[in-house]
Amino acid sequence: MNLSVRLFARARDLAGAGVVAVELPLGSTVADLRGKLAVTYPALAPLLGRSALAVDDEFADDGRVLAPGTEIALLPPVSGG
């Protein structure tokens, strides 16, 4: 299945795009998506473990199974004051 992942803040800067496409087999999980993003976009790898992933507007744990057409957003940690 082909998934689109919206990237924000530092993740967008590292990947050089606001949206990236990722191809995963049916039945893949959020953890699988993190792994694929790390391989496809190596600059994102250090950020992925600290970033939240939202699936259909809800934060998702790594065990959540993804479905075709799912809205996905990668939300890196925010810092500042």
GISULVEN-V968001 format. One record per residue. N is the residue number from 0. PSI is psi in whole degrees, 0 to 359 (NA if undefined). Layout:
n->N psi->PSI
n->N psi->PSI
This chain:
n->0 psi->147
n->1 psi->123
n->2 psi->146
n->3 psi->134
n->4 psi->122
n->5 psi->135
n->6 psi->144
n->7 psi->156
n->8 psi->231
n->9 psi->325
n->10 psi->318
n->11 psi->318
n->12 psi->316
n->13 psi->322
n->14 psi->341
n->15 psi->19
n->16 psi->154
n->17 psi->339
n->18 psi->134
n->19 psi->150
n->20 psi->138
n->21 psi->133
n->22 psi->123
n->23 psi->154
n->24 psi->155
n->25 psi->143
n->26 psi->3
n->27 psi->154
n->28 psi->174
n->29 psi->321
n->30 psi->319
n->31 psi->320
n->32 psi->315
n->33 psi->315
n->34 psi->316
n->35 psi->319
n->36 psi->320
n->37 psi->323
n->38 psi->316
n->39 psi->324
n->40 psi->78
n->41 psi->331
n->42 psi->336
n->43 psi->340
n->44 psi->311
n->45 psi->337
n->46 psi->335
n->47 psi->322
n->48 psi->337
n->49 psi->358
n->50 psi->149
n->51 psi->149
n->52 psi->129
n->53 psi->132
n->54 psi->119
n->55 psi->49
n->56 psi->18
n->57 psi->139
n->58 psi->139
n->59 psi->141
n->60 psi->170
n->61 psi->342
n->62 psi->352
n->63 psi->131
n->64 psi->134
n->65 psi->150
n->66 psi->154
n->67 psi->141
n->68 psi->1
n->69 psi->140
n->70 psi->126
n->71 psi->137
n->72 psi->135
n->73 psi->120
n->74 psi->101
n->75 psi->162
n->76 psi->149
n->77 psi->138
n->78 psi->167
n->79 psi->184
n->80 psi->NA
